[in-house]
Amino acid sequence: MAVPPSKISPIIIVGAGAFGLSTALHLAHAGYSNVTVVDYQPYDEIAYSTALGADAASADMNKVLRLSYGSEILYQRLAFDSLEYWNAWNEQISQSAPEQLPKGLKPTDKIWNNCGYLRMSLDEKLSEHEEATLLNLTAEGLRDTQYILGNQNDDARARSKGLTRKFDPMLRKARGKSLTGVFDSTAGFVEASKCCTWAMHLAKQAGVKFVLGHQGRMTSFLKKNGRTCGIMTADGQRHKADLVVLAAGAWTPSILPSLAPLLETTAGSVAYFQLPPQEQAPELWERFSPANFPVYAWGGWSKGAGLGGFPRTETGILKIGFRGTKYTNYETVVDEKGDEHRISVPKTAWWPRAATPQITKQAAVEIKDFVKENLPELADLGIAGCRNCWYTDSLDNNFVIDWVPDDAGLVICSGGSGHGFKFLPILGREVVKIIENPTQKNEYGKMWAWRTQTNGPRNGLEDGEGGSRVLSKQKMATKEDWKFSETAKL
């Protein structure tokens, strides 16, 4: 039976991404004084910068912060709770002196930007998911934060608040195209790498220790009578613990293969467009700034077409993502008993060997087709760079946060399913409750419990290695395919 650790018990968290950082921070705030986070990537040196090699999903220039969740009201409420923290973090950073901030942050940084979220439909009607979102927000007294495009009352409210410029940022109406959807004034984006850097800084201030780089690379669990009692790292060190929390993101299923029925590592595709220098194209920099351009979804991001993007960054980069196909990468993984498993694993610079940043030809075509229809001014620029962003999808898109069955020393904290980052400031609050109350779970603990599902949708996990999403079965895009020429065909 799982027994919660004492306040002085040694606790090890494997993974310094959003889930691991949040867990560490809230454990420290709850009075746990001996918490250590380990991770293979040297985040303290590179400030979670993808330009410097960081390639976990949590390390990114931006992530969507949305509070719209269809019928999933528990996530909606948790997202609104997190918003208070994001606002407070912005304030804390702005009030800090430069020398008080960690490497990679400055007082003028705004890690959470409330630029709004435009959710566009492809078929000139609102989806069932969109209708459910509006119903739930209305039930919570939040209908006035949503603006249905073309609704006279909503248009009037938007004009009074100066929001209408974000209703058609792609100028579809000017080009004679239809425009249907909802503008969400509560949402926007967070600068993910800077958010993680800030969260690590706060955790260190709260007494959390970090072991990063080669010394933080976990190689195996330590076991005693079948119970996890610590980890071994690549430098040969044995780190004993009364509790190990596995929060390794996309690497989680390959570290604990028994999770494979619940979790699958999948890649989303990302393309970057670099604007010309600001002095050469001031009108583009102004148009695509967060002040004028919202985060957007085209036909549904989490559900549907799987396309969406962001305003420009401070360096003039526009990021467009494609999750319409979630690619897998199956390799042989050997568990602690020596048994082999075929499991999808990340294909990045950190596992198990360096990989080139290629996206599939399918993803490149989908993104280019979207740009040609909606942002034709970017076509002449071409794609400047790309990335496969590796997530961990659960069988039902709910997180997996629970004690591992029959192991009183191990807790899983994973399954972000592409929507977990927004909860960075607050998720650990619920993780602590799950750790401290293994048999008396609240509504979040029940939703995220270790589970199986034999009937109904399984989020693609039933495809396995025989499915069509396997990366080795895809044609990969070359730099020639990044260009907007009609010669690049599937």
Disulfide bonds with the S-S distance in Angstrom:
none
